[in-house]
Amino acid sequence: MENRVLALSGIHNFRDYGGYAARAGRLRSGTLWRSGQHCGASPQDLEAVNRLGIATVIDLRGDSERAAFPCLRHDEFAGEVLFHPGETAGSHGRAAHEEFAAGIATAEDARTAMLRLYDTLPFRPVLARTFALYLQALAQRDAPSLLHCLAGKDRTGLAAALVHALMGVHHDDMMADYLLTNTAGNSEARIAAGAASVRSGFGPAMDDGAVRMIMSVQPEFLDNAFAAIRAAHGTVEAYAAAVLGADQDTVQRIETNLVI
């Protein structure tokens, strides 16, 4: 799976999050895809994505983000795009990491803000309802799917990690996949694009270290989200059942579709 990253010019962080050893076997490769938004996709990007046969797109962005950054689709795309209406992050087209960026000047400020963000992600009502649609889709369909938000790192990172956890992927593999955001594709172009957006919204006083912290993912970010889940529900499985409507039967059906 060293080739799990699809190199595209206008879609950042596009990669396969399958292929890992799981509780009952191994996650299928070429079925679970994740990325950032597709507003800047080139015709060549759309051709490459079309060849993957994606039948379901789970869009974790909010309504204002979809309006500000409409995703481009291939002319032959006939799949279904799933999302719950409303806002999953800040309004006015902000990504989740931008919502917590106000008042940040240094890398340590940014780290503290990102930890606060991850405390809230599992419990945001609209985001949780979209996570629920995601798990139901995985339980009902075995065709390739694409999971994305705006930057493809926080909301998408948590959603992919939840599937890994529910399927029994080892924590080290789950974390390694999450951290691929920091190196997948042209990470410098992704950071530069994010820096322009963050600084335009929150001012030029933010130093380069702060911008890089906001545009990266760190192990403690994801650990914070899972700690919040366990503090509230005891286990990831109990959280999935209580908050996402994914009971043991749903998890079993996901496993049947995804694990070989």
N, C-alpha and C positions, 0 to 999 in steps of 0.2 A: 504493500500500500504506500510505497514511497512516492507514487505518482498521484496521490489523492487530491492534490491541488490542481485546479484547472486554470491555466494562465490566460487571463482575459485582459483586454485593454481598458474596458469601461465599466467592468463589474469587479468590485474588490472582494477578496476573501472567499472566492468560490471554491468549494471543496466537498469531498465525500467524507461524511462522518460515520460511515459504516466500516465493516471489515475487522472490527475488534472482537476478541474473544468475549463471549457472554456466558451467562449461567447455563444455558442449554445448548451451546454450540458456538457459532460465530455469526455476528451480524453480516447480512448480505452486503456486498460491495456494489456500487453503481445504483443504489436504491435510495439512499439517504443523502441529500445534498443540502448545503447551507451557503449563504452568501450575504453580501450587502445588497442595497437597492439596485435597480437596473435602469435608472433614469438616464445614465450616460452610456448605455450599452451600444457598441458599434454593430453594424450589420454582421461582421465576422463573429462577434460575441454571440449574437442571437442565433446564428447558424450552429455554433458549437453547442449552445444550450439546447437547441431544438433536437440535436442528435441524441441527447440523453433520454428522450422519451418521457419527460416529466409530465405526469398526469394531474398532480395536485400541487398548488403553491400555497403555502401558509404564510400570510403577510402579517407580521407582528407589529407593524407600524400603526400609528393612530390616523384618524381621518385627515387631520391637518397635514401630516407628513405625506400621505398619499396624494393630496391635492397639490402640495408644493413640489413633490418629486414623483410624478407619474411614471410607473415602470413601463418600459418598452417590452413588447412581446413579438415573437416571430409570427409572421402571417399564418403559419400552419398550427400555431398553438391552439389546442382545443381542450385544454385541461380546465380545472376548476380552481379559482382563487378563493381561499377561505380567510375570513377575518371577522371579528366581532366589531360592530360599529362603535365609535367613541375614541377616546384618547388613551394610549398606553404609556405615553411619556408627556412631556410638556406640550403646550399648544404652539401654534405658529410654525409648524414643521420642524420642531426641535427633536433631536434624537434623545434617548434616555440619558446618555452621558452628558449632553449639553444642559439638560434640565438642572443638574446639580453643580454647574460650573460657575454660577454667579459668585463673585467675591473671592475667587481663587487667584493666588499670585504665584505660589511655589508648588513644587512637586509634592511636598508633604500635605499642603492644603488639598491638592487634587486627590491624593491617596485617601485622605479622610472623607472627602466628598463621595468618592466611588464606593467606599465601604458603606456609607449611608444609603447610597443608591441600591446596592445589592441587598440590603436589609428589607427594602420595600418591594423589589421586583416580584417575588413569588406570590404576593398578595394583592397586587393591583387588579381591581375588578375586571376591567376590559382586557388586560393582558392575560389574566387567568382564564377568562372565557375563551380567548383565542388559543391558549395552551390546550384547553379542553377540546376545541375543534380539531386541533392537531392530533391529539391522542386518539380521538374517535376515527379520524381519517386513517391513521396508521393501523387501527384495529379492523377497519372495513376494507382496506385496499392494499394490494401488494405491489402496485405499480410504483415507479420512482416518484419521489416527492422532493420539493424544494422548500426549505425553511429560510426566511430572511426577515430582517428589519431594515433600518436605515444604514447603519455601519456594519451590521452583521457580526457584532462582537458581544454585546451585553444581553439583550433580550434573546437573541438567537443563541448565544453561548449557553445561557441558562436552559433554554428549551431543549437543545441537543443534549446537554448534560443530564437533564431529567430522564430522557429516553435511555441514555446509557445507564443511569442508576437503576431504573426500573427493569432493564434487561440484564442486570447483573454484570455489567462491564466493570472491570477492576478500576478502583479510584485512580491509580496511576495512569491508566490509558485514558480515562475520562478527562483527567487534568491535562495530559499531553495534548489531547485533541483541542481542548479549550485554548491552550496556550499557543497553538499553531497560528492563531490570529496575529501574533506578533511578528511572524516571519512569512506567512503565506502570500504568494504573489508579490506584487510591487508594494511592499509595506510602506516604503517612503512616500510613494504617491498617495497612498491612503492617508497617512499621517498629515501630509501637506494639505490635502483637501479638507480634512477635519480641522486642521489648525486655522485655516482661513475662516471656516464657519464659526468655530468657537470664539476666535478673537473678534470677529465682526459683531457677535452678539454680546460679548462680555468685556471687550476692551483690550487694548494692546499691552496692558501691564502684566498680563500672564506671561511668565517666562517659559523658555523652551522646554524645560524639565516638566513643568506643569502640563503643558500641551501634550507632551509625549506620554505622561502618566494617564491623562484622560483618554487618549487615543489608543492605549494599550490595554491588555488584560493581565492581571496578576493572580497568582494562586489564592491569595487571601480574599480576593473579590468573590470568587465562586464559593470558597469555603464559607464566607459570610452568609451567602444566600442559603446554603444547605444547613448552616447552624440555625438560621432563623426558622427554616422549615421544621427542623427537629425540635426546636424549642416550643413551637406552637403545636406540633402534631406527633412528635415522637419518632416517626419514621417517614421516609419519602413515600412509601406505599400508602400510609395513612393520609398524608397530605394529598396525594393523587386522588384517592377515593373521596375525601371530604371536600376538597376545593376544586378539583378538576373533573370530578365525576367519573374517574377511571378506576373502577373496582377491580377485584382480582380477575374476574372473567375478561374484562377489557384488556388488562395487562397480558393475560394468556393469549388472547387473540392477536395482540401486537407481536408477541413472541413467535406465534405460528407464522405470521407474515414476514417477519424480519430475520429470524434466526435459522441458520442451516446447520 
